[in-house]
Amino acid sequence: MPSANTRFEPLWIDRPDALDLLAARLDSGAINPILGERLAHLIEYGYVIIPGAISHALADTLLAEMAGVTEHADRFIARRARAAYAHPTADVVQDPTFRIIDFHVNSAHAAEAIYCAAISEVLHAVFEEAANAFQCLTFVHGSQQALHQDAAYVVVSEPLQFLASWIALEDVTEGSGELLYYAGSHRLDDFLFGEQQDSKAWHPERHGKPAHQAFLKSIVDRSEAQGLPLERFLPKKGDALIWASDLVHGGAKMQNNNTRRSIVSHYCPVGVDPNFRTFTNYFHLREVADGGFISSRHYDLRPKRKWLGKQDRLLAPSFMGAN
C-alpha cells in the first residue's frame, strides 16, 4: 500500500507496512479479529464505521443535556459561525450554526460517549498509549463545511498523530448536511503552507486566504484525479465514525431542515501536545476513563481546592472566554 509523501512522523496505521504490522498484532493475539477488521479498514480507507457504538439511552441523555444547556448557560461555551465564543443563552442556541464547545468538560455523559468501549478500543490500539480528547463539538444541523483535512485547523505537535470521532445522536437522513469524505484520501501527499512549505496548519494572518483556497481545491482535485470515491455517512442513532487526521471530509449542502444531532471529538496520544499548550498556562489532563483523558483550550481544568467545612471539594472549571 503506498504511503503519503510526508515529512512528518505518522501513526503506525499510516506507515507503508501498516498491514504487516496489523497482521503481526493479530497473530500475537494483541488484538481481536473484530478490532483487526476495523483497523484494516482505517488503514486502507482512512475511516471506520462502528455500528451501535453508544446506546440509544446514552444518546437520548446527551440530547436532553444539549437541549437544557440554556438553564445553566454560564457552565458552557458556545460558538456560532462568524461570531465570538459565548455562553449558550436562549438567543445563541437559536442560531442554526450553534454548537457547544468542549462539551466533554461539563458533561460526564459526553465523556462517556467519546470514550465508549468501541472507540476506546480503536484509540488504544492505534496510539499504544493513553488518549487525550482535546477538542469536542456538538452539532444540531449540518456544518456544510467545505471538504478539508483536519490537520489544517486542528494543530498538534505531531500533525499526523491524531484521530477524530463522529457519533450520531439520531438517525441521519440524506439532505440534512450529512458528512462527506473521499475514501482513501488520507494518503494524499502533504499540502504544506508557508514560503518554506513547512506547515500542515493554516494560519490565516500568516498564510492568507488565497493559500487556504488553493489547499481546498488541491485536495479535492487530487482526490478526484485518483478516482477516490466520495462517500456519504448516513448513520443510525448511536453509530460512530472514526477517521484519520488527513481524511478529506466535509459537510454536504443542506437540502432540507432536518437536524443532524451529533457529537465530535479529536484525540491524540498523551505524548503529543495540542497547540494550545504552548500559549496557555492552565493546560491539564483530566482522566475520565481507563486510558482516556480530556483537555481543553477554553476551560481551566487544573484542580482548584476550596475549604468547605468538613469536605475539600474540587471547584467546577471556569469559563475562559478565549477568542
N, C-alpha and C positions, 0 to 999 in steps of 0.2 A: 504494500500500500504506500503510495507516495506521501511524503511529508511536506508540509508547507515550508517555503523558503523563509526562515525566520532567524533573527539574531538572538532571540530570547529563549530562555530555558522553559521548555514545555512540561506539562504534567506527563506522567508515564503513558497515559492513554493517547497522547498526541505524538509519541515517538514513532519513528518508522517501523520499529519492531514491536509495536504495541500488541498485535495479535499473538505474537510468540510469547510475550510476557504474560498475557492473559492465559494462554494455554498452560504455561508453567504453573500459574496460580491455581488453575483448575485441577491439574494433575496432582498437585501437592495437597489439595483439599482446603487451601486457604480461603477459597470462595466456593459457593454452592452453584449448581448448574443454572438456576433461575437468575441469580445475580450475574453469572457469566454471560448469559444471553443479553441481559440489559447492558452490560459493559461492552459487549461486542457491537451492539447497535450504536452505542455512544461513540465508540472508536470509529466506526465506519461512516456514520451519518452526522455525527455531531450533536445528537439529541437522543433521548429515550423517553417513551411514554410509559407511565406506570398507572394502570387502571386501579381505581379504588384505593389510592394511596392514603387518603384520610376517610373517616366515616362520614355519613350524612349527618349524624348527630353533631360531630365537631364542626362541620361546615355550617350547620344551622346556628350553632353557638357563635361562630365568628360573624355570621351575617347579623345576628342580633346585637353583638357588640359594636359592629361597624355602624349600625343604624342608631345606636344610642350614644355615640361619641359627643353629640351636642350637649348632653346632660352633664358632662364633665369635660367641657372643651379645653379647659386650662391644662389638662393632663396630656393632651395630644398635640401633634404638629400636623398641619395640612399644607398641601401645595395645590395651586391651580396653574394652568398654563399661563405663562407671561405674567405671573403675579408672585409676590414675595411669600415667604413662609408665614403662616398664620395659625391661630388656633381654629379648630373646626366648629365655628359658630353656625347658627342656622342659615345665614346668608351664604357662607362659604360652601357648605355641603350641597347647596342647590346648583352650584356650578357643575356642568356635566364633565369637566376635566378634573374635578376634585379627587384627591387621593390622600390617604393617611400615610405619613412618612414614619418609618421605623415603628410600625405597629407592634413589632415583637418586643419592644421595651416595656410597654404598659399592658400588654395582653399576654397572659400566660398561655392562653389557648392559641394565639398566633405562634408563639414559640413552640408549642406542642406540634402544630401543623407543619411548620417549616422543618422541624426535626422529627417528623414521623418516622416510623421504623423503616419503611421502604426507601425514603430519601436518605436517611442517615446511613443506611447500608451502602448505598452508592457513594456517598461522600467519604466514608471511612475507607472504602476500597480504593478510591481514586487518590485521596490525599495521603493516605497511610499515616495520618496523624489527626489530631483533633481539628474540628472545623470552626470557623468564625463566620457567623451570619452578620454581615456588616451593612447591608442596605436592604430595607424591606419596604415594599409599597403595596397598597391596596388599590384595586380598581373597581369602579362601578360600571363604567362604559368603556368601550374600546378606545385605546390611546390614539389610533390612526397615525402612529409614529412611522416615519419613513424607514424602509429597510436599512439596517445598520448592523454594526458589530459592537458589542458592549464595551470592548476594550478602549474604544474612542472616548467613552464617558465614565466608565467605571474603572477608576485608576487604582492600581495596587503596585507594590514594589516589584513583583514579577508579573508582567502584563498578561501572560497566558495562563497563569495559575489561579483560576477561579472558575466556578460553575454557577449556574443560576437555576432556580426552580419556579414554576408557574403552577399554582394549584387552583383548580376550578371550584368555586363555591356554589355553582349552579350549572345546569346544562347550558352549554354554549351553542347558539344556533348561527347558521350562516347569515351573513349580512349585519352582524352585530359588532363588527370591528374585530373579528377574530384574529388570532395570532397567525402570521405567515412566516415561513422560513424556507431557505434553499437547503435541501438535504445535501450534506457533504461540503457545504461552503466553509466549514471551519478549517479546511485545508487549503484555502486560498493563500497565496503568498502575502506577506505583510504589506499593508498600505501604511507608509510612515509619513508623519507630519514634520514640518520644520525645514529650514535651509539645509541642515545637516542630515535630514531624513533619519532622525534617531528616536522619534516618539510615536508610539501607537496611540497615545492620548491626544485628543484635540483640545487645544487651549484657545478659546475664542479671541482673546486680545492678542495673543502671540501669533497665531496661525491665520486668523481671519476666516470670513465666510466663504470666499472662493475655494480655499483648501478643503473646507468641510463639504461643499457641493461636489468637488472633484472626488472626494472619498466616497460619498454616497453613490455617485454614478459609477465609479470604478468597480466597487464590489458587486453591484448588480450586473454590469456589463460582463464582468469576468465569470460570474455565476452562470449567466445565460450562454456565454461562449463555450463553457464547458458542458453545457447541456444538463445542468443540475436541476432537478425538479423543484418547482415552487409548491410547497405543500401548505395545507390549512389545518390548524388544530381546532377540532370541534369536540371537545371533551364532554364527558358526563360529569355530573357533580361528584367531587372527590378525586377525580383523576389528576395526575400531575405530569408535568413535562420538565425534564432536566436537560439543560443544554450547555454546550461548551462556550468558552469566552468569545470565540471568533465566529460562531454560527451567525450567518446573515439572517436577520429576522426583523419583523416589524408588525404593525397593526394594519389590517385591511381597512379600506374606507367603509364607513358605516352606511348601510343601505336601509336601515330601519332604526327604531328607537329601543330595540331590545337591549337589556343590560348584559354585561359580561363580567359579573362579580367574581373577583379572584384575588389571590394574594401572591406576591412575587418576592423572592429573596435572592440575594447574591451571597456566595460563600467563598472563602479562601482558606487554605491551611493556616493554623495559628502562627506558623513560622513566616508567613507572608503578611506584609503590612498594608492596610488600606491607606490611601494617601493622606487622609485627614489626620493620621497620627503625626504627620510632620508639622502640622500647623495648629494643633490643639494641645492643651496641657492637661486634658482630662480623659485621655484615651484609657479605656479599661475594658477588660474582657470579663463578662459575667457568664458563669456556667449555668445553662438552663436544661441541659440534657447530658446523658453519658457521652462524653466526647464531643459535646456541642456547646459552643459559646456564642454570645452575641456581643456586638459593639455598636456604637452609634456616633455619627458626626454631630448630631443635634441634641443629644442628651448627655449629661454628666452622669455616668454610671458608677463612678467611684463610691465606695461605701462612705456614707456620712452618718455619724452617730450623734444622737441627741439623748440626753438623760431624761427619761420619762418615769420618774419614781422608781419602782422596783424592776422595771424592764428597760433594756437597752435595745432599741429597735432601729432598723435602717430607715432613713427618710426616703421618700419617693424621689426619683431623679427629677432634676429641674429642667424647665424649658429653656433651651439655649438661644433660640431665636436667631440662628445663623442665616445669613443671606446667601 
